[in-house]
Amino acid sequence: MYVPPHFAVPDQNALFDLIEKHPFGILITHSNGSLDAVRDDERYVRRNVAKLTQMHEANQPAPWKMGDAPKDFIDTMAKAIVALEIEITSLVGKFKLSQNKELRDIQNAGETLTAQGAVEVGQAMLAAAAAKSQ
């Protein structure tokens, strides 16, 4: 992946924090004429769905948990999920926070995003503007 220097994130912890806060991803491979999306172990699936549920429901006034659903529903859903586990051997990332724009444009965007409730991105843009002004 090409990473322009002004977008580069050399801090690996910042990238891991982003992944932790916003888990996403999908991996599909093609071999032997078919697609495969790996890890069919039901115990692994249930354990990870429970962990993800706890993480995403933690801020709710009444967090939902897997035990709140009927057992047959969870059994059906768990069988339909294909989990995967990936060993990270290298991590390269970039934050596109308008670092290639004029300072005033970055500041205005950051202030607007913060005012509209997108505080995390807005504050990151303001930090990028502050770094650019130095």
Salt bridges, closest charged atoms under 4 A:
GLU42 OE2 - ARG46 NE 2.99
ASP68 OD1 - LYS65 NZ 3.48
ASP75 OD1 - ARG46 NH2 2.37
ASP75 OD2 - LYS71 NZ 2.88
GLU85 OE1 - ARG39 NH1 2.51
GLU120 OE2 - LYS21 NZ 3.43
GLU120 OE1 - HIS22 NE2 3.82
